[in-house]
Amino acid sequence: MIRVQTLTLAFLFIVTLSVFGQNASQFVIKGNVADKQTGETLPYASVFLANTTVGTVSNDQGDFVLNVPKSGSYDLIIKFAGYKTFTQSIQFFEPQTIEVTVKLDVDTRQVSGVTVMAKKDEKWRRNLEDFKIGFLGTSPFAEQCKILNEEVIDFYFDEENNIFEAFASEPLIIENKALGYRIKYVLEGYYVYFNEKYSSYWGYPSYEELRGDKKPRARWLKNREIAYLGSVDHFFSSLFNNNLKKDGYVVQMARDIEGKRYLDRNELDLYQFVKPGATVNSKRLEFEHILYVTYTKELVSEEIGSVINVSKVPVSGNKQRSQFYLLEGKTFIEFEKNGYVYNPLDYLVADYWAIEKMGDLMPIDYINTRSTDK
């Protein structure tokens, strides 16, 4: 059976914010979606800002309009069945309307040198279960997630390079009853590298609120706060504002020397490594070696993924601890105030952050009233 890794690549998730009425927004993206070869317009294509609740579909003529409530950096994602995913980075520094003309290429994906696994037999189902562990995670929130269209997932195994791959012919539809979201996820890549002992996956999620009465909504709001606090997004948002200590983070640096890891017991002032970013909205974290991040306001039990929320009381028991480091040749992580990271595939995360996967992931336009990012 396929097993998940000890290290996980950071998600390729990008951007922010929710849909407001067209007249209320000063930041607008509008465009048209068509077939690149024939020029025929494509109606009902999915159009959204990745990792947000902002989304729409193109109309009968392939036209669309997205209204964004404030400035920031975004990834515009357009997906139509049978076509390659369109992505375009967009930044708003001042009120404006950005127009895009989108020509989609037919997806003629060819996979060579790999073994295609039989679909819907016992082996396929075992690999499906392992995929769900690696993709959704093992936390209590992940246990309440369900992929509604599992039949669109296929698996390949590259025997020569010992690499396992999963891909989906359509966006995955995920229902997260713990956090109250229905997620449409465009899976761009899922790999388990057995020789290197890590896995990676990336893609583009779009969030929609589930309907519910007062009782489940209250539970969702509480769970969303638990999921957000201590997350990668919360960490980088806190670092941007130089609030790591206030928000309960302790950072230490470790070095690997001759096959052994040495952890500096002293707390590191990580903000000293933060520099101005490439845009007016971003900053850069420039560092070497390995960073250990302990979140002191939430405990974990001996059972992986179990969470005991003690967010108001720092304690000395089992705390969340994660680590991350830059990949070879990379020198910085660039990020914005809301926790959005420009180059998420340039670093690896491990330990607690590697355990928290789609089952705990929050949209970046989530606003927590107790967060320092107000």
N, C-alpha and C positions, 0 to 999 in steps of 0.2 A: 504493500500500500504506500501511496505517496505521503510523505510527512513534511510538515512545514519546517522552516529554518530557524536558526538562532539569530540571524540578521535579516532585516527587511528594508528594501529601498523605500525612501520617503515617497509618498504618493504624488503623482503629477496632478495636483488639484490646484485650481486657480480661481481666485476672485471673490466677488461680493454682491450683496444687496438684493432688495426685493422690488417687485413691480409696483409702480405707482401709476396713477392715471396720466394719460399723455399730456394733458394740459398742465399738470403739476410738475412735470419733469423738465429740467433744462438740459439734460444730458440724454441724447437720443441716438440710437443706432437703427438705421433703416436700410433695406436692401432687397435684392431679388435673388432667388435660387433657381438655377437651371442646369440642364445636362451639358457638360463641356463639349461633347462631340456633336450632338444634334441641335443644341440651343433650345430644346424644349423645356419650358418652365416646369418646376417640380412643386406641386401643391402638397400641403400638409407635411412638409419637412420639419423636423424638430429643430428649434432655434433657441439657444439658451446661453447664459453666462455660467461657466463651469463652477461647480461647488456652491451654487446659490439657489435661491428660490425664484430667480428671474428667468422666465421662459415663455415661449409662445410657439405657434406653428405658422408656416407660410400659408397664404390664402390660395384661392383657386388659380390666381395668376402667378404664384410663387413669390409674392411680396410679403414683407414682414416689417414690423416696427417694435423695437424694444425701448422702453423708457427706464432710465436709471436715475435714482434719486440724488446721487452725489458723485463727486469726483473720485477717481481711483484707477487702479489697474485691473483689467479684465481679460479673460479669454473668451472670445465669441466662438461657440461650437455649433455646427450645423451637421445634422445627420439625417440621411435618407436611406432606407433599406436598399441594399445592393450597391451602394456607393461608398467611396472612401470618406472618412470623417474630415470635415473642413474645420480648421482652427485658425484664428487670427487674434493676436494680442492687440488690445485696444487700451489706450490711456486717455482719461479725461482730466485735463488740468484746468479747464475753464468751460463754462456752458457752451455747448455746440451740438450740431447734428452731424454724425459721421455716416456717410453712405458707403455701402459695400456692394459689389456685384460678385456673386458667388457662382462659380462654375465647378460642378462636382464631377469627379472622375469615377467611372465605373470601377468597382472593386474586383479586380481580376487576380486576387491573391493566390499565389502558388506556393505550396510548401513542399520542399524537396529534402531528401536525406532523412526523413523522419518516418516513423511508423504510425499509421492512423489507427487509433483504438476503436474497437467495435462499439457502436452506440447502443445504449439502453440494455446491454447485457449486464451480467453481474460485475464484470471488471469495470465497465463504464460507471456503474453505480458506486462502486468503491472509490473510484477516482473523483466522482462528483462529491462524495462526502468529504474527502480530503481537500478538494478545492474549496468547499464551503468553510472548512476550518481555516485555511490559509487566506481566504478572501473576507469572510464575515468576522472571523475571530472566535474566541472562546469565552468571552465575558458574559455575564448575565444578560446584558443588553443584546449581545449577538445571538443568544439562544432564542430571543424573541423576534429574530429576523427570518424572513422567508423569501426565497427567490421564486417568483410566481411563474417564470417561464424557463425552468431548468432545461427543457428540451432543446433550447437554442445553443447550449454549451457543448463544445467538442474538445477532445484531448489528443495531443500528440506526444510521442516520446522519441527524442533524438538519441538513439542508442550509442552512436559514435561519440557524442560529446556529453552524454549523461545529463541531458536537460529535458525536463518535463514542461510542456506548454499547454495552456488552456486558452480558448478563444470563443467568442460568441458571435453568431451570425446576425444577431439583432441586439439592441440595447437590453441589458438585464433590467427586469422590473423587480424591485426589492421593497417589501413591506416591513417596516421597522415599527412594531407595535409598542416597543419600549420607549421610543423617542417621538412617536407620532408622525412619521414621515413615510411617504411613498417616494421611492427614489428610482429614477431612470438613469442607469449607468452605462455609458458607452465604454466598454472594455477594450483598451488598446493593446494591452499586453499583460500576460501572467506567466511567469517563468519560475521554475525551481531548479537552481544550479546545484546539483548534488556534489560535484567535485569541489566547488568553492564553499558549499554549506551555507547558502543563503538563497532567499527568494525575492522576487520583485513583482509588483503589479502596479499598473497605472491606467488611468482613464479619466472620464469626465462625467461627474454626477450632476443631476438636476433634481432639486427637491420640491415636493408638493406636500402641503399639510394634510394629514388624515382628518376626516371628520369625526367628531366625538362630542359628547355632552360634557358637562362641567367636571364630572369626576375623572374621566380619563385624561382630560386636558390638564387638570391640576397635576396628575401623575406625570404626564409628558413634560410639563414645564420643570418639575423637580428633577426628572431624569436628565433632561437636556443640560441643566446646570451642572450636574454631577459629571456628565460626559465632557463638557467643555472645560471645566476647571482642571488644570493639570495636563491638558492636552498640548500637542505641538503648537497648535494655533494660539492657545492661551500663553504659552511660554514665549513665543516670538512677539506677541502683542505686548506682554509685560516687559520684555527686554527693550523693545522700541521706546517705551516710556520710562525706562530705567527704574522699574518697580519690582525687580525679581525678589528681593528680600522681603518687601512688603507683601507680596503675593504668595510667599511661602516657598520660594525656590532656593535651593542651595546648590551651587555649582562647584565642581572640583575638576582638576585636570589630571589625566593619567598619561603615562608614556609606556610604550612597548620597547623593551631593550633586551636584545638577545633572547627573544622568545618568552620573556617574562614581563608581566604588567606591573607597573609601579604607580600607585595612586597617591597623589599629594593630599594629605589629610586636611590641609588648610582650605578654607573657603575662598573661592576665586571671585574677584570683582570682574565679572564678564563684560560689563559695560565699557571697560577700558579698551576693549578690542572692537568696539562699534565705531564705524566711520560713516561719513556721508555716503549716500548711495548714488546711483547713476541718474536718478530723477529727484524731483523736489519732494516726492512722496515716500522715498525709500531710504533705508540705511543698510550698511554692510557689516556683517560679523566676520572679521578676519582672524583666524586662529590656526594653530597646529596641534597635532597630537589628538587625544581623545577627551571629550567632555562628558563628565558624569553629572546628571541632573537629578536631584532628589526633590520631590514635591512633598512638603511636610504636612500639608493640610488634608491629606487623604491616605488612608491605610489600605494595605492589601493583605489578605489572609494567605495561609500557606497554599491554598488552592488557587492555581493560576487564574487570574481574571476576576476573582471575587473581590468586591469592593465594599468597604465600610466607610461611609461618609462621615468624616469628623472635620468638615471644612472650616469650622470656626475655632477649633482648638488644636494648636500644634501639639503633637505628642511624640513620644520617643519609641514607639513600637515599630512594626514593619511599615515602612513608608514606600511610596512609589519611587523607584529609581530607574532611570533610563540613561542611555549613553548614545552619543552620535559623534561621527567624525567625517571629514571630507574625503572624497575619493581621490585617488592618486592624480596629481596634476591640477586639482581644484584648490582655490585659495580663499574663497569666501562664500557666505550665504547672504543673499540680498533679500530683504523683506520689508513689508509695510506695516503700518500701525495696527491693522486688523489681523495680523498674523499671516497674511498672504506672502508666500515665498516665490520669488522669481525663478529660482533654479533648483527645484526640489529633487531633481535626479542627480545632483552633485554631491549628495551626502547620504550616509547610511545611518539608520537608527537601530537600536537593539534594546533588549530587556522590556520594560513595561510598555514603551511606545510601540515596540514591535508586536506586542500582544494585542493592543487596541487597533482594530481594523475597521472595516466598514460598519460593523455593528455599533461602534461608538463615535463614528465620524459625524461632526456637525457642519452645517453650511457656514461659510465665513460671514454671511450677513446676519448670523445669529447675534443678538445683543443680550448680554447678561447684565442685569442691574447691579450686581456686586462686582463686576469687572472694573478694572482701572481704566479701561478704554471706553470712555463715555463721550 
